[in-house]
Amino acid sequence: MNISDPIADMLTRIRNAGRVSHPELSMPASRLKATLAELLKREGYIKDFRVEDLENNKKNLIITLKYLDDKHVISGIKRISCPSCRVYVGVADIPRVLGGLGISVLSTPNGLITGKQAKKKNVGGEVVCYCW
């Protein structure tokens, strides 16, 4: 199956699995998806992730979701920049999500980082998604 926006597919899978309280989910792996999963884990939105090797040189990304009192930790996750409409921001225009309670994920020359980290490093970039 050919997916035109794999990051949007990943975010949709996380959102849907959380809504039906699945403990974990799997998807085709890529380096960008693994980096995004690492960022979500570091910020406390998912419990864990791992990359498994399959036959035919393919890899699978398996994400273990995090719940508190049987409620999914991620109450919202939204794709901002799409392949057809890229959204770039400078360091002065980095968005705050829910007044600082959520995170914005930016793709910068330093890799995928949160909006707070981008402000500290004084870099702008492409807004990938919001998570709260």
N, CA and C atoms as a LAMMPS dump frame, in Angstrom:
ITEM: TIMESTEP
0
ITEM: NUMBER OF ATOMS
396
ITEM: BOX BOUNDS ff ff ff
-5.0000000000000000e+02 5.0000000000000000e+02
-5.0000000000000000e+02 5.0000000000000000e+02
-5.0000000000000000e+02 5.0000000000000000e+02
ITEM: ATOMS id mol type element x y z
1 1 1 N 0.838 -1.177 0
2 1 2 C 0 0 0
3 1 3 C 0.885 1.243 0
4 2 1 N 0.602 2.164 -0.882
5 2 2 C 1.378 3.372 -1.012
6 2 3 C 0.708 4.496 -0.225
7 3 1 N 1.422 5.068 0.739
8 3 2 C 0.886 6.124 1.58
9 3 3 C 1.549 7.434 1.177
10 4 1 N 0.753 8.46 0.873
11 4 2 C 1.323 9.718 0.417
12 4 3 C 1.888 10.553 1.565
13 5 1 N 1.354 10.408 2.778
14 5 2 C 1.85 11.146 3.938
15 5 3 C 2.035 10.182 5.11
16 6 1 N 3.219 9.566 5.245
17 6 2 C 3.412 8.561 6.289
18 6 3 C 3.355 9.113 7.712
19 7 1 N 3.716 10.381 7.913
20 7 2 C 3.646 10.956 9.26
21 7 3 C 2.187 11.14 9.679
22 8 1 N 1.34 11.614 8.772
23 8 2 C -0.087 11.748 9.081
24 8 3 C -0.692 10.378 9.371
25 9 1 N -0.262 9.352 8.636
26 9 2 C -0.728 7.992 8.884
27 9 3 C -0.319 7.527 10.278
28 10 1 N 0.916 7.824 10.675
29 10 2 C 1.401 7.442 12.01
30 10 3 C 0.581 8.134 13.103
31 11 1 N 0.353 9.432 12.953
32 11 2 C -0.412 10.177 13.955
33 11 3 C -1.847 9.685 14.035
34 12 1 N -2.441 9.339 12.896
35 12 2 C -3.8 8.81 12.883
36 12 3 C -3.868 7.453 13.557
37 13 1 N -2.875 6.617 13.333
38 13 2 C -2.851 5.304 13.998
39 13 3 C -2.733 5.46 15.51
40 14 1 N -1.907 6.403 15.967
41 14 2 C -1.764 6.644 17.41
42 14 3 C -3.077 7.149 17.986
43 15 1 N -3.71 8.095 17.306
44 15 2 C -4.99 8.659 17.765
45 15 3 C -6.066 7.587 17.839
46 16 1 N -6.193 6.768 16.79
47 16 2 C -7.234 5.737 16.756
48 16 3 C -6.991 4.638 17.785
49 17 1 N -5.732 4.214 17.952
50 17 2 C -5.437 3.166 18.931
51 17 3 C -5.705 3.652 20.351
52 18 1 N -5.438 4.927 20.61
53 18 2 C -5.714 5.48 21.936
54 18 3 C -7.191 5.58 22.231
55 19 1 N -7.979 5.866 21.222
56 19 2 C -9.425 5.998 21.417
57 19 3 C -10.092 4.669 21.758
58 20 1 N -9.539 3.564 21.251
59 20 2 C -10.127 2.258 21.546
60 20 3 C -9.302 1.485 22.576
61 21 1 N -8.367 2.168 23.243
62 21 2 C -7.576 1.641 24.363
63 21 3 C -6.741 0.416 24.014
64 22 1 N -6.131 0.404 22.838
65 22 2 C -5.191 -0.663 22.504
66 22 3 C -3.895 -0.444 23.275
67 23 1 N -3.271 -1.507 23.774
68 23 2 C -2.02 -1.328 24.509
69 23 3 C -0.848 -0.939 23.608
70 24 1 N -0.845 -1.451 22.37
71 24 2 C 0.221 -1.086 21.442
72 24 3 C -0.282 -1.14 20.014
73 25 1 N 0.502 -0.554 19.108
74 25 2 C 0.149 -0.54 17.702
75 25 3 C 1.413 -0.711 16.887
76 26 1 N 1.245 -1.137 15.64
77 26 2 C 2.406 -1.325 14.768
78 26 3 C 2.153 -0.658 13.426
79 27 1 N 3.242 -0.32 12.762
80 27 2 C 3.19 0.34 11.461
81 27 3 C 4.519 0.132 10.762
82 28 1 N 4.577 0.362 9.451
83 28 2 C 5.861 0.288 8.763
84 28 3 C 6.818 1.339 9.328
85 29 1 N 8.072 0.973 9.497
86 29 2 C 9.041 1.856 10.145
87 29 3 C 9.816 2.684 9.139
88 30 1 N 10.249 3.851 9.595
89 30 2 C 11.203 4.685 8.874
90 30 3 C 12.02 5.433 9.927
91 31 1 N 13.088 6.044 9.495
92 31 2 C 13.943 6.758 10.436
93 31 3 C 13.211 7.964 11.02
94 32 1 N 12.433 8.675 10.2
95 32 2 C 11.681 9.831 10.673
96 32 3 C 10.622 9.429 11.695
97 33 1 N 9.916 8.335 11.436
98 33 2 C 8.902 7.848 12.378
99 33 3 C 9.543 7.427 13.701
100 34 1 N 10.7 6.764 13.643
101 34 2 C 11.393 6.348 14.864
102 34 3 C 11.865 7.563 15.656
103 35 1 N 12.323 8.605 14.971
104 35 2 C 12.747 9.824 15.657
105 35 3 C 11.563 10.52 16.304
106 36 1 N 10.421 10.557 15.613
107 36 2 C 9.209 11.152 16.184
108 36 3 C 8.737 10.344 17.396
109 37 1 N 8.799 9.022 17.315
110 37 2 C 8.422 8.18 18.458
111 37 3 C 9.375 8.411 19.634
112 38 1 N 10.656 8.584 19.372
113 38 2 C 11.633 8.87 20.429
114 38 3 C 11.311 10.199 21.1
115 39 1 N 10.941 11.192 20.325
116 39 2 C 10.58 12.499 20.865
117 39 3 C 9.32 12.402 21.726
118 40 1 N 8.305 11.666 21.255
119 40 2 C 7.075 11.493 22.033
120 40 3 C 7.341 10.722 23.328
121 41 1 N 8.25 9.768 23.288
122 41 2 C 8.608 9.022 24.493
123 41 3 C 9.336 9.923 25.488
124 42 1 N 10.269 10.72 24.986
125 42 2 C 11.041 11.612 25.85
126 42 3 C 10.142 12.658 26.514
127 43 1 N 9.098 13.101 25.813
128 43 2 C 8.171 14.092 26.361
129 43 3 C 7.075 13.455 27.219
130 44 1 N 7.003 12.115 27.276
131 44 2 C 6.065 11.434 28.156
132 44 3 C 4.706 11.134 27.553
133 45 1 N 4.579 11.175 26.23
134 45 2 C 3.288 10.918 25.597
135 45 3 C 3.081 9.448 25.24
136 46 1 N 4.144 8.679 25.072
137 46 2 C 4.028 7.24 24.853
138 46 3 C 4.939 6.534 25.855
139 47 1 N 4.627 5.275 26.121
140 47 2 C 5.412 4.527 27.096
141 47 3 C 6.737 4.051 26.508
142 48 1 N 6.696 3.442 25.325
143 48 2 C 7.903 2.892 24.731
144 48 3 C 7.669 2.638 23.245
145 49 1 N 8.742 2.365 22.536
146 49 2 C 8.666 1.983 21.133
147 49 3 C 9.851 1.089 20.815
148 50 1 N 9.699 0.3 19.751
149 50 2 C 10.799 -0.546 19.286
150 50 3 C 10.645 -0.776 17.787
151 51 1 N 11.765 -1.073 17.157
152 51 2 C 11.774 -1.361 15.727
153 51 3 C 12.121 -2.834 15.559
154 52 1 N 11.24 -3.582 14.891
155 52 2 C 11.461 -5.015 14.667
156 52 3 C 11.774 -5.261 13.202
157 53 1 N 12.68 -6.198 12.959
158 53 2 C 13.004 -6.59 11.594
159 53 3 C 12.031 -7.663 11.124
160 54 1 N 11.553 -7.495 9.912
161 54 2 C 10.694 -8.485 9.277
162 54 3 C 11.468 -9.113 8.126
163 55 1 N 10.852 -10.085 7.449
164 55 2 C 11.515 -10.667 6.281
165 55 3 C 11.495 -9.66 5.129
166 56 1 N 12.28 -9.906 4.109
167 56 2 C 12.392 -9.06 2.922
168 56 3 C 12.932 -7.663 3.227
169 57 1 N 13.822 -7.561 4.222
170 57 2 C 14.48 -6.294 4.545
171 57 3 C 13.513 -5.183 4.956
172 58 1 N 12.4 -5.523 5.544
173 58 2 C 11.423 -4.534 5.988
174 58 3 C 11.485 -4.433 7.507
175 59 1 N 11.047 -3.29 8.018
176 59 2 C 11.043 -3.067 9.462
177 59 3 C 9.666 -2.602 9.901
178 60 1 N 9.343 -2.892 11.145
179 60 2 C 8.066 -2.55 11.733
180 60 3 C 8.312 -1.737 12.993
181 61 1 N 7.61 -0.625 13.147
182 61 2 C 7.693 0.199 14.345
183 61 3 C 6.528 -0.159 15.245
184 62 1 N 6.826 -0.551 16.478
185 62 2 C 5.795 -0.929 17.438
186 62 3 C 5.829 0.067 18.587
187 63 1 N 4.707 0.737 18.82
188 63 2 C 4.6 1.771 19.843
189 63 3 C 3.697 1.27 20.956
190 64 1 N 4.171 1.355 22.204
191 64 2 C 3.371 1.02 23.379
192 64 3 C 2.785 2.32 23.915
193 65 1 N 1.469 2.379 23.963
194 65 2 C 0.788 3.6 24.38
195 65 3 C 0.767 3.741 25.896
196 66 1 N 0.588 4.97 26.353
197 66 2 C 0.602 5.275 27.781
198 66 3 C -0.793 5.713 28.212
199 67 1 N -1.25 5.177 29.342
200 67 2 C -2.565 5.497 29.881
201 67 3 C -2.437 5.886 31.345
202 68 1 N -3.25 6.849 31.784
203 68 2 C -3.367 7.218 33.194
204 68 3 C -4.834 7.115 33.583
205 69 1 N -5.143 6.299 34.564
206 69 2 C -6.52 6.06 35.002
207 69 3 C -7.416 5.654 33.835
208 70 1 N -6.924 4.746 33.01
209 70 2 C -7.625 4.21 31.839
210 70 3 C -7.967 5.275 30.794
211 71 1 N -7.284 6.423 30.818
212 71 2 C -7.454 7.452 29.794
213 71 3 C -6.142 7.617 29.059
214 72 1 N -6.247 7.741 27.747
215 72 2 C -5.064 7.912 26.917
216 72 3 C -4.383 9.235 27.272
217 73 1 N -3.066 9.22 27.414
218 73 2 C -2.312 10.417 27.784
219 73 3 C -2.423 11.484 26.694
220 74 1 N -2.424 11.069 25.441
221 74 2 C -2.542 12.013 24.327
222 74 3 C -4.016 12.328 24.117
223 75 1 N -4.416 13.552 24.474
224 75 2 C -5.81 13.924 24.252
225 75 3 C -6.015 14.5 22.857
226 76 1 N -4.948 14.922 22.211
227 76 2 C -5.048 15.418 20.847
228 76 3 C -3.695 15.404 20.161
229 77 1 N -3.699 15.068 18.889
230 77 2 C -2.471 15.072 18.092
231 77 3 C -2.88 15.479 16.68
232 78 1 N -2.19 16.48 16.114
233 78 2 C -2.644 17.067 14.856
234 78 3 C -1.457 17.309 13.933
235 79 1 N -1.598 16.891 12.697
236 79 2 C -0.582 17.132 11.663
237 79 3 C -0.752 18.558 11.152
238 80 1 N 0.328 19.308 11.078
239 80 2 C 0.254 20.695 10.644
240 80 3 C 0.769 20.852 9.214
241 81 1 N 2.005 20.484 8.975
242 81 2 C 2.607 20.65 7.663
243 81 3 C 2.388 19.384 6.843
244 82 1 N 1.78 19.532 5.673
245 82 2 C 1.491 18.398 4.789
246 82 3 C 2.434 18.435 3.595
247 83 1 N 2.547 17.339 2.853
248 83 2 C 3.385 17.368 1.654
249 83 3 C 2.938 18.413 0.634
250 84 1 N 1.644 18.719 0.589
251 84 2 C 1.148 19.684 -0.385
252 84 3 C 1.176 21.121 0.131
253 85 1 N 1.263 21.308 1.441
254 85 2 C 1.234 22.647 2.032
255 85 3 C 2.171 22.695 3.229
256 86 1 N 3.411 23.028 2.981
257 86 2 C 4.415 23.083 4.055
258 86 3 C 4.226 24.357 4.882
259 87 1 N 4.431 24.228 6.201
260 87 2 C 4.32 25.367 7.111
261 87 3 C 5.67 25.552 7.791
262 88 1 N 6.316 26.679 7.5
263 88 2 C 7.623 26.998 8.079
264 88 3 C 7.478 28.171 9.03
265 89 1 N 8.244 28.164 10.115
266 89 2 C 8.229 29.258 11.076
267 89 3 C 9.66 29.64 11.427
268 90 1 N 9.828 30.926 11.72
269 90 2 C 11.095 31.401 12.254
270 90 3 C 11.102 31.219 13.761
271 91 1 N 12.226 31.515 14.377
272 91 2 C 12.343 31.297 15.815
273 91 3 C 11.383 32.199 16.594
274 92 1 N 11.07 33.382 16.066
275 92 2 C 10.148 34.285 16.76
276 92 3 C 8.694 33.843 16.64
277 93 1 N 8.382 32.99 15.663
278 93 2 C 6.997 32.59 15.401
279 93 3 C 6.687 31.158 15.807
280 94 1 N 7.534 30.518 16.606
281 94 2 C 7.29 29.128 17.017
282 94 3 C 6.027 29.085 17.872
283 95 1 N 5.038 28.278 17.478
284 95 2 C 3.752 28.281 18.18
285 95 3 C 3.821 27.591 19.541
286 96 1 N 2.978 28.094 20.456
287 96 2 C 2.781 27.444 21.749
288 96 3 C 1.473 26.68 21.668
289 97 1 N 1.462 25.465 22.149
290 97 2 C 0.276 24.612 22.071
291 97 3 C -0.398 24.597 23.444
292 98 1 N -1.656 24.979 23.49
293 98 2 C -2.45 25.05 24.724
294 98 3 C -1.745 25.862 25.808
295 99 1 N -1.188 26.985 25.422
296 99 2 C -0.529 27.858 26.391
297 99 3 C 0.703 27.24 27.016
298 100 1 N 1.337 26.327 26.319
299 100 2 C 2.553 25.687 26.834
300 100 3 C 2.329 24.308 27.431
301 101 1 N 1.078 23.84 27.484
302 101 2 C 0.803 22.511 28.042
303 101 3 C 1.085 21.397 27.044
304 102 1 N 1.009 21.689 25.763
305 102 2 C 1.308 20.71 24.721
306 102 3 C 2.659 21.003 24.102
307 103 1 N 2.993 20.228 23.076
308 103 2 C 4.262 20.454 22.385
309 103 3 C 4.005 20.646 20.895
310 104 1 N 4.886 21.413 20.29
311 104 2 C 4.918 21.499 18.838
312 104 3 C 6.205 20.82 18.404
313 105 1 N 6.14 20.016 17.363
314 105 2 C 7.31 19.292 16.863
315 105 3 C 7.762 19.976 15.58
316 106 1 N 9.044 20.343 15.535
317 106 2 C 9.603 21.036 14.386
318 106 3 C 10.704 20.203 13.752
319 107 1 N 10.766 20.259 12.432
320 107 2 C 11.856 19.651 11.691
321 107 3 C 12.844 20.773 11.374
322 108 1 N 14.022 20.718 11.983
323 108 2 C 15.022 21.772 11.864
324 108 3 C 16.311 21.194 11.295
325 109 1 N 17.304 22.031 11.022
326 109 2 C 18.613 21.492 10.627
327 109 3 C 19.252 20.616 11.703
328 110 1 N 18.778 20.746 12.958
329 110 2 C 19.275 19.918 14.059
330 110 3 C 18.464 18.643 14.237
331 111 1 N 17.523 18.36 13.339
332 111 2 C 16.674 17.183 13.438
333 111 3 C 15.305 17.535 13.989
334 112 1 N 14.53 16.524 14.362
335 112 2 C 13.21 16.752 14.958
336 112 3 C 13.384 17.158 16.415
337 113 1 N 12.864 18.328 16.775
338 113 2 C 12.923 18.806 18.15
339 113 3 C 11.619 19.487 18.505
340 114 1 N 11.391 19.704 19.792
341 114 2 C 10.185 20.4 20.234
342 114 3 C 10.357 21.897 20.039
343 115 1 N 9.253 22.623 20.128
344 115 2 C 9.296 24.067 19.983
345 115 3 C 10.139 24.739 21.055
346 116 1 N 10.078 24.225 22.287
347 116 2 C 10.875 24.795 23.381
348 116 3 C 12.369 24.62 23.125
349 117 1 N 12.745 23.437 22.635
350 117 2 C 14.15 23.192 22.325
351 117 3 C 14.61 24.077 21.17
352 118 1 N 13.729 24.294 20.186
353 118 2 C 14.071 25.138 19.044
354 118 3 C 14.299 26.58 19.485
355 119 1 N 13.488 27.063 20.425
356 119 2 C 13.69 28.422 20.941
357 119 3 C 15.015 28.533 21.685
358 120 1 N 15.366 27.497 22.46
359 120 2 C 16.639 27.515 23.184
360 120 3 C 17.824 27.514 22.218
361 121 1 N 17.712 26.74 21.127
362 121 2 C 18.798 26.646 20.149
363 121 3 C 18.743 27.767 19.115
364 122 1 N 17.676 28.595 19.174
365 122 2 C 17.505 29.731 18.282
366 122 3 C 17.455 29.309 16.81
367 123 1 N 16.629 28.285 16.522
368 123 2 C 16.433 27.83 15.146
369 123 3 C 14.934 27.716 14.861
370 124 1 N 14.574 27.914 13.616
371 124 2 C 13.208 27.713 13.157
372 124 3 C 13.168 26.48 12.275
373 125 1 N 12.035 26.217 11.662
374 125 2 C 11.935 25.059 10.783
375 125 3 C 10.508 24.795 10.368
376 126 1 N 10.276 23.583 9.904
377 126 2 C 8.957 23.162 9.453
378 126 3 C 8.174 22.59 10.632
379 127 1 N 6.947 23.055 10.822
380 127 2 C 6.093 22.569 11.911
381 127 3 C 5.496 21.236 11.468
382 128 1 N 5.891 20.149 12.129
383 128 2 C 5.417 18.82 11.751
384 128 3 C 4.057 18.529 12.355
385 129 1 N 3.934 18.698 13.687
386 129 2 C 2.668 18.384 14.339
387 129 3 C 2.586 19.064 15.695
388 130 1 N 1.374 19.043 16.256
389 130 2 C 1.111 19.464 17.63
390 130 3 C 0.656 18.238 18.401
391 131 1 N 1.018 18.178 19.667
392 131 2 C 0.57 17.093 20.539
393 131 3 C 0.217 17.674 21.901
394 132 1 N -0.944 17.29 22.424
395 132 2 C -1.355 17.751 23.752
396 132 3 C -2.134 16.698 24.465
